[in-house]
Amino acid sequence: MHLRALPAVIPPRLQVALGLFGVVIVVGTGGYLLLTDMSFVDALYQTVTTLSTVGFRELATFDTKAKLFTVVLILFGVGTVLYTLSLVMEQVLEGDLRSRFYARRMTMQIAELSGHYILCGFGRVGQEIARELKERGVDFVVIEQTAEQYERARAFGYLVINGDASDERVLNQSNLRTARCLLAASDSDAGNTYITLTAKSMNPGCHVVARCGLPHNEEKLRLSGADRVLSLYSLGGRRMVLAALQPLAADFMDTLASGRHGDLVLAEFEVNPDNALAGRKVGEILVGCASATLLGIRHATGQLEVGPKNDVLLNEGDIIMVMAEERDIAALNARGSSR
């Protein structure tokens, strides 16, 4: 994965100003060491008090050369100090204003979302999830608690909220009540459990997919309300066995998981009261969609039927999975409601 470069912490102008300020301090201290009998600390102290124009007394008797050097140091050094301080203040104020403007714009964009996805956790797994969601053109919001990962999500240009995803106030900021799905992808099983409990209490209709690290925590996540619990270790183990025993089948599964292969797109359609699919046969809705391939049906009972026949009747709550070209997907959208 390629990370976008983060903006420079110190802008070039301020870097130059700080460099000149350091040169002035070095030249002033060195000059007083050469022209007077001051110690290094006294010479540094004399330089700083001269540049700050506080008017303290000289620490040694100045002859003509030392006085002329002090005049030159004041004329050039004080201007450099003032210029550096002005740039520092400008950077501080500008950064504060930019941060406020960014937060305000982010809040407005999130408030306008509906049917979006909420990704809780931007670690290694969360970053992969965000990349996939972006590639598929899905609206989503990232919730991340650590400052480092929050800034990383900002650098990618994602909509992101800095906070604890198990906090109701933070979930309210992510517009949970209008969200389609929440993905609990933090590194902690306990954290994912609390996130799921809070999310389900606020929006019982939100589909929750939770990451599970330890197998014995899967049941706890399901009891907390998670609709899907995925164990990365179990999934990884099965995937490796499939790649070893049936590599072609593994490649095919990767193609399905990507959601797109060439001109083909993987899509799901739900049979609900808003469309006229209930009571119709599968073959009827695929008429005129030459590129469409019916992969399976998840019936309302939860049973998954792979490769169903065209005479299978559809019932309300069934979900049809097809792979087709975008034009046929659009045609199927007109006949049913795409998820």
GUFIPA-225684 format. One line per 8 residues: number of its first residue (from 1); for each residue x, y, z of C-alpha. Coordinates in nm, 4 decimals. Layout:
NUM	X:Y:Z  ... $
***
This chain:
1	0.0000:0.0000:0.0000  0.1313:0.3428:-0.0907  0.0937:0.6171:0.1665  0.0423:0.9724:0.0618  0.3124:1.2095:0.1857  0.2238:1.4066:0.4962  0.2621:1.7846:0.4797  0.5886:1.9302:0.6080 $
9	0.5816:2.0185:0.9774  0.7835:2.3399:0.9283  0.7217:2.5446:0.6098  1.0284:2.6543:0.4061  0.9994:3.0230:0.4974  1.0027:2.9449:0.8677  1.2932:2.7045:0.8219  1.4970:2.9825:0.6604 $
17	1.4010:3.2288:0.9356  1.4960:2.9851:1.2114  1.8257:2.9191:1.0335  1.9044:3.2922:1.0208  1.8092:3.3260:1.3860  2.0536:3.0511:1.4762  2.3279:3.2158:1.2665  2.2715:3.5469:1.4469 $
25	2.3030:3.3781:1.7875  2.6244:3.2009:1.6815  2.7771:3.5160:1.5282  2.6824:3.7294:1.8297  2.8244:3.4822:2.0802  3.1427:3.4332:1.8757  3.1879:3.8079:1.8311  3.1722:3.8800:2.2006 $
33	3.4121:3.5948:2.2727  3.6649:3.7452:2.0286  3.6210:4.1127:2.1193  3.5872:4.0826:2.4994  3.7129:3.8645:2.7796  3.3661:3.7127:2.8429  3.3111:3.3451:2.9039  3.0958:3.1461:2.6644 $
41	2.7907:3.1669:2.8917  2.8361:3.5427:2.9395  2.8785:3.5936:2.5642  2.5620:3.3942:2.4910  2.3753:3.5837:2.7641  2.4940:3.9186:2.6258  2.3837:3.8210:2.2741  2.0370:3.7154:2.3850 $
49	1.9774:4.0242:2.5972  2.0972:4.2472:2.3118  1.8689:4.0824:2.0552  1.5709:4.0880:2.2928  1.6259:4.4647:2.3559  1.5544:4.4243:2.7264  1.8311:4.6747:2.8106  2.0373:4.4831:3.0660 $
57	2.3874:4.6109:3.1417  2.7009:4.4981:2.9612  2.8845:4.2121:3.1298  3.2259:4.3534:3.0294  3.3828:4.6843:2.9379  3.3170:4.7512:2.5685  3.5818:4.9181:2.3587  3.5052:5.0830:2.0230 $
65	3.5124:4.7557:1.8287  3.2757:4.5845:2.0735  3.0362:4.8795:2.0632  3.0338:4.8869:1.6797  2.9776:4.5101:1.6769  2.6835:4.5544:1.9151  2.5320:4.8218:1.6876  2.5565:4.5907:1.3851 $
73	2.4170:4.3018:1.5890  2.1161:4.5111:1.6945  2.0474:4.6418:1.3421  2.0559:4.3031:1.1748  1.9794:4.0677:1.4620  1.6704:4.2348:1.6063  1.5080:4.2425:1.2612  1.5796:3.8726:1.2177 $
81	1.4313:3.7930:1.5597  1.1146:3.9922:1.4920  1.0732:3.8321:1.1491  1.1149:3.4839:1.2958  0.8667:3.5512:1.5764  0.6100:3.6873:1.3295  0.6389:3.3731:1.1156  0.6050:3.1505:1.4220 $
89	0.2875:3.3320:1.5313  0.1521:3.3221:1.1768  0.2114:2.9471:1.1590  0.0427:2.8885:1.4952  -0.2634:3.0968:1.4079  -0.2864:2.9603:1.0556  -0.2607:2.6024:1.1781  -0.5348:2.6633:1.4352 $
97	-0.7640:2.8217:1.1777  -0.6945:2.5461:0.9254  -0.7707:2.2822:1.1868  -1.0969:2.4527:1.2809  -1.2006:2.4900:0.9185  -1.1147:2.1260:0.8446  -1.3169:2.0038:1.1440  -1.6149:2.2192:1.0486 $
105	-1.6125:2.1046:0.6865  -1.5751:1.7419:0.7975  -1.8736:1.7725:1.0317  -2.0912:1.9171:0.7554  -1.9948:1.6446:0.5071  -2.0652:1.3654:0.7567  -2.4021:1.5190:0.8502  -2.5107:1.4950:0.4856 $
113	-2.4341:1.1216:0.4594  -2.7065:0.8583:0.4525  -2.6769:0.4854:0.3926  -2.3028:0.5126:0.4524  -2.0539:0.2837:0.6271  -1.8752:0.3530:0.9556  -1.5268:0.2061:1.0003  -1.4157:0.1860:1.3628 $
121	-1.0381:0.1480:1.3813  -0.7712:0.2514:1.1317  -0.4988:0.0007:1.2041  -0.3584:-0.2382:0.9434  -0.6923:-0.4108:0.8941  -0.8852:-0.0834:0.8998  -0.6597:0.0687:0.6356  -0.7242:-0.2238:0.4005 $
129	-1.0983:-0.1952:0.4601  -1.0889:0.1775:0.3871  -0.8929:0.1193:0.0663  -1.1475:-0.1364:-0.0540  -1.4414:0.0897:0.0320  -1.2837:0.3800:-0.1531  -1.2115:0.1687:-0.4607  -1.5764:0.0606:-0.4680 $
137	-1.6972:0.4206:-0.4427  -1.8743:0.3667:-0.1090  -1.9341:0.6565:0.1309  -1.7755:0.5874:0.4680  -1.6536:0.7531:0.7862  -1.3498:0.6456:0.9875  -1.3480:0.6650:1.3683  -0.9979:0.6457:1.5172 $
145	-0.8849:0.7151:1.8716  -0.5057:0.7382:1.8388  -0.3615:1.0669:1.7123  -0.1113:0.9002:1.4776  -0.3662:0.6889:1.2916  -0.6137:0.9786:1.2895  -0.3587:1.1965:1.1087  -0.2840:0.9090:0.8715 $
153	-0.6522:0.8813:0.7804  -0.6631:1.2580:0.7251  -0.3617:1.2307:0.4958  -0.5520:0.9806:0.2814  -0.8363:1.2294:0.2511  -1.0932:1.0135:0.4317  -1.3773:1.1509:0.6412  -1.2482:1.0812:0.9906 $
161	-1.3488:1.1486:1.3513  -1.0995:1.1453:1.6363  -1.2567:0.9659:1.9317  -1.3646:0.6430:2.1012  -1.6078:0.4510:1.8793  -1.7791:0.3002:2.1859  -1.8830:0.6518:2.2957  -2.2401:0.7423:2.1959 $
169	-2.1405:1.1030:2.1316  -1.8737:0.9956:1.8833  -2.1125:0.7587:1.7063  -2.3659:1.0414:1.6860  -2.1018:1.2525:1.5123  -2.0596:0.9740:1.2546  -2.4340:0.9930:1.1774  -2.4919:0.6356:1.2914 $
177	-2.8722:0.6634:1.2831  -2.8702:0.6876:0.9026  -2.5761:0.4482:0.8451  -2.6173:0.1209:0.6562  -2.3353:-0.0714:0.8185  -2.0758:-0.0407:1.0953  -1.7459:-0.2269:1.0816  -1.5866:-0.2836:1.4224 $
185	-1.2252:-0.3347:1.3166  -1.0248:-0.2272:1.6215  -0.7379:-0.4433:1.7481  -0.9245:-0.5272:2.0703  -1.2016:-0.7873:2.0947  -1.3314:-0.6136:2.4071  -1.3308:-0.2815:2.2229  -1.5218:-0.4310:1.9295 $
193	-1.7746:-0.5794:2.1718  -1.8410:-0.2421:2.3374  -1.8600:-0.0725:1.9974  -2.1167:-0.3276:1.8804  -2.3255:-0.2966:2.1976  -2.3337:0.0819:2.1728  -2.4078:0.0863:1.8003  -2.6931:-0.1649:1.8290 $
201	-2.8473:0.0237:2.1205  -2.8485:0.3417:1.9126  -2.9525:0.1904:1.5785  -3.0763:-0.1714:1.5989  -3.1245:-0.1786:1.2221  -2.7613:-0.1024:1.1444  -2.5765:-0.4042:1.0063  -2.2670:-0.4663:1.2213 $
209	-1.9617:-0.6611:1.1032  -1.7114:-0.7230:1.3825  -1.3515:-0.8356:1.3728  -1.2541:-1.1080:1.6197  -0.8994:-1.1918:1.7210  -0.9526:-1.4852:1.9582  -1.1911:-1.7700:1.8633  -1.3464:-1.7917:2.2112 $
217	-1.4653:-1.4303:2.1801  -1.6775:-1.4935:1.8695  -1.9847:-1.5921:2.0709  -1.9522:-1.2825:2.2916  -1.9505:-1.0592:1.9850  -2.2588:-1.2324:1.8474  -2.4368:-1.1928:2.1811  -2.3502:-0.8221:2.1787 $
225	-2.5475:-0.7894:1.8538  -2.2936:-0.8332:1.5736  -2.4607:-0.9571:1.2549  -2.1323:-1.0968:1.1209  -1.8218:-1.1968:1.3182  -1.5023:-1.2547:1.1216  -1.1977:-1.4230:1.2702  -0.8956:-1.3174:1.0662 $
233	-0.6939:-1.6172:1.1795  -0.9652:-1.8650:1.0769  -1.0211:-1.6885:0.7458  -0.6479:-1.6769:0.6783  -0.6064:-2.0443:0.7606  -0.8900:-2.1533:0.5329  -0.7615:-1.9281:0.2553  -0.4117:-2.0785:0.2740 $
241	-0.5473:-2.4353:0.2650  -0.7662:-2.3483:-0.0345  -0.4690:-2.1894:-0.2134  -0.2615:-2.5016:-0.1479  -0.5224:-2.7632:-0.2412  -0.7304:-2.5794:-0.5025  -0.5375:-2.2753:-0.6321  -0.7811:-2.2099:-0.9192 $
249	-1.0729:-2.2033:-0.6789  -0.8764:-1.9646:-0.4571  -0.8198:-1.7314:-0.7533  -1.1900:-1.7446:-0.8329  -1.2798:-1.6534:-0.4745  -1.0376:-1.3606:-0.4901  -1.2129:-1.2434:-0.8060  -1.5497:-1.2562:-0.6319 $
257	-1.4120:-1.0792:-0.3248  -1.2715:-0.7950:-0.5348  -1.6240:-0.7074:-0.6471  -1.5073:-0.6436:-1.0051  -1.3379:-0.8477:-1.2738  -1.2939:-0.6656:-1.6040  -1.6376:-0.5388:-1.7032  -1.8173:-0.7626:-1.4534 $
265	-1.9429:-0.6345:-1.1187  -2.0587:-0.8354:-0.8175  -2.3920:-0.7061:-0.6826  -2.6698:-0.8032:-0.4408  -3.0427:-0.7369:-0.4741  -3.2910:-0.7718:-0.1928  -3.6521:-0.8796:-0.2350  -3.8553:-0.6311:-0.0336 $
273	-4.1967:-0.4594:-0.0337  -4.0602:-0.1717:-0.2445  -4.0186:-0.3897:-0.5518  -4.2239:-0.6512:-0.7339  -3.9754:-0.9388:-0.7071  -4.1585:-1.1474:-0.4463  -4.3415:-1.4407:-0.6024  -4.1435:-1.4232:-0.9265 $
281	-3.9032:-1.6829:-1.0579  -3.5314:-1.6137:-1.0704  -3.5166:-1.6681:-1.4455  -3.7777:-1.3961:-1.5066  -3.5739:-1.1140:-1.3559  -3.2635:-1.2135:-1.5561  -3.4409:-1.1893:-1.8914  -3.2619:-0.9398:-2.1161 $
289	-2.9463:-0.9379:-1.9002  -2.7148:-1.1466:-2.1167  -2.4031:-1.0911:-1.9061  -2.5703:-1.1702:-1.5717  -2.4640:-1.4857:-1.3912  -2.6678:-1.5967:-1.0917  -2.4298:-1.7000:-0.8131  -2.6674:-1.7714:-0.5293 $
297	-2.9591:-1.6759:-0.3094  -2.9586:-1.6216:0.0619  -3.3141:-1.6992:0.1631  -3.4944:-1.5086:0.4352  -3.4544:-1.8170:0.6545  -3.0756:-1.7718:0.6414  -3.0148:-2.0685:0.4121  -2.7652:-2.0010:0.1333 $
305	-2.8481:-2.1663:-0.1990  -2.5549:-2.1704:-0.4438  -2.6285:-2.1835:-0.8179  -3.0103:-2.1964:-0.7896  -3.2231:-2.3016:-1.0849  -3.4204:-2.0466:-1.2841  -3.7538:-2.1794:-1.1586  -3.6807:-2.0981:-0.7935 $
313	-3.9470:-1.8651:-0.6508  -3.8337:-1.5511:-0.4704  -3.9756:-1.4542:-0.1328  -3.9621:-1.1303:0.0589  -3.6320:-1.1010:0.2462  -3.4359:-1.3117:-0.0035  -3.1080:-1.1669:-0.1323  -2.9941:-1.2448:-0.4867 $
321	-2.6229:-1.2426:-0.5724  -2.5302:-1.1896:-0.9363  -2.2251:-1.0952:-1.1410  -2.2935:-0.8877:-1.4514  -2.1806:-0.5909:-1.6576  -2.2704:-0.2459:-1.5331  -2.5454:-0.1932:-1.7923  -2.7155:-0.5141:-1.6784 $
329	-2.6646:-0.4165:-1.3155  -2.8477:-0.0922:-1.3944  -3.1287:-0.2907:-1.5579  -3.1552:-0.5170:-1.2549  -3.1580:-0.2109:-1.0313  -3.4719:-0.1010:-1.2087  -3.6348:-0.4327:-1.1189  -3.5203:-0.4518:-0.7600 $
337	-3.3523:-0.2521:-0.4874  -2.9732:-0.2765:-0.4893  -2.8062:-0.3062:-0.1531 $
***
